[in-house]
Amino acid sequence: MGHVSEGVDDWFEGKVAIVTGASRGIGRAVVGKLAVRGASVVLNGRDQVVLDLAVKEIEDAGGSAIGVQGDFADPEFPEKLIGACQSEFGRIDFVVNNAATSAHSGRVLDCGREAFSKTILSNTWPAVAIIQAAVAGGLPEGSSIVNISSAGAQRVHETAGVYTAGKSALESLTFTLSRELGPRGVTVNAIEPGIIKTDLAGAIWKGEREAAESRLIPMQRLGDPSDIANAVLYLLGPDARWVNGSVLRIDGGRFHVGGESAHKIGVFQ
Ligand SMILES: NC(=O)c1ccc[n+]([C@@H]2O[C@H](COP(=O)([O-])OP(=O)(O)OC[C@H]3O[C@@H](n4cnc5c(N)ncnc54)[C@H](OP(=O)(O)O)[C@@H]3O)[C@@H](O)[C@H]2O)c1
């Protein structure tokens, strides 16, 4: 009888992962953990200098990595990313669609057409286009894709309603793609991070707000990028081969406390 954890330790060994937005924050934590487990990693971001530093850190720790500079708003970007991965490593096993921005902060009522379409598109199309290019590039059976959404996708948010609508759409696409790619042995899932201590969420938690926001989280602390990276590795790993079309919320239990920020509900003084 086979051992349940057979092959678990070397699952990532010799495999190749593409992670967008991997120069900082959650993406950087993901590539760090994947490299330690033996995967070669393709890091993306807009700043080659920052990418080179991250690649060097991974290589110094014994890992294998390349940095591919590119902006997800560039229509050529998906082909460039997949092409660079294929020419360096000759295969793609994992795709983590992580990079995201929001072109609008404020009420949905105040959002103009351009900021609206830019925000919705940037949270959906790059992920779809990269998946299309990766499939065309020959994702093997046993591959996995993880799309980074947000716990806000299921919430009303006072200043990020357009961004969270983009994340809701990303989750819907995740469900459909899981159906389209499942028969090929490829899983597609999403993760909803809560408040993670990165630059992107800085306005919510930096400075004295951290204590107030932490008190609203049942686990009494904000998330660390590694909290999300651990969940990504689970979804890419051998123990999640029947997890497909799922959304994993990783937020310390914050979702069950309500949607408003500490500042808004008066906890923050
Ligand atoms: N932090 C949170 O609390 C939180 C909560 C919910 C969901 N999320 C989601 O988690 C993901 C990662 O966020 P994070 O907090 O780790 O953000 P972050 O620390 O700000 O890092 C963002 C990464 O994306 C890259 N990036 C930004 N714009 C890009 C573009 N146009 N093209 C290519 N790369 C780009 C950045 O590098 P460059 O700037 O050098 O390009 C950086 O590597 C996002 O999808 C975000 O929506 C985060």
The ligand as an ORCA input file, in Angstrom:
! r2SCAN-3c Opt
* xyz 0 1
  N      -1.934     43.257      0.894
  C      -3.207     43.007      1.124
  O      -3.748     43.310      2.221
  C      -4.060     42.324      0.079
  C      -5.381     42.013      0.417
  C      -6.197     41.389     -0.522
  C      -5.675     41.054     -1.768
  N      -4.385     41.370     -2.074
  C      -3.889     40.993     -3.405
  O      -2.629     40.362     -3.289
  C      -1.876     40.569     -4.495
  C      -0.478     41.029     -4.151
  O      -0.565     42.229     -3.425
  P       0.577     42.728     -2.436
  O      -0.120     43.212     -1.228
  O       1.647     41.715     -2.311
  O       1.103     44.007     -3.254
  P       2.505     44.769     -3.244
  O       3.286     44.464     -2.029
  O       2.170     46.178     -3.552
  O       3.268     44.089     -4.485
  C       2.726     44.201     -5.758
  C       3.631     43.480     -6.740
  O       3.050     43.592     -8.037
  C       3.973     44.256     -8.912
  N       3.193     45.074     -9.833
  C       2.402     46.131     -9.530
  N       1.850     46.630    -10.642
  C       2.295     45.859    -11.670
  C       2.076     45.879    -13.063
  N       1.315     46.820    -13.640
  N       2.667     44.937    -13.818
  C       3.462     43.993    -13.256
  N       3.719     43.932    -11.940
  C       3.142     44.862    -11.160
  C       4.883     45.047     -7.970
  O       6.151     45.310     -8.513
  P       6.479     46.719     -9.269
  O       5.775     47.814     -8.520
  O       7.973     46.817     -9.224
  O       5.946     46.534    -10.647
  C       5.012     44.078     -6.812
  O       5.944     43.059     -7.106
  C      -2.714     41.544     -5.323
  O      -3.468     40.808     -6.277
  C      -3.654     42.179     -4.329
  O      -4.834     42.643     -4.919
  C      -3.568     41.987     -1.176
*
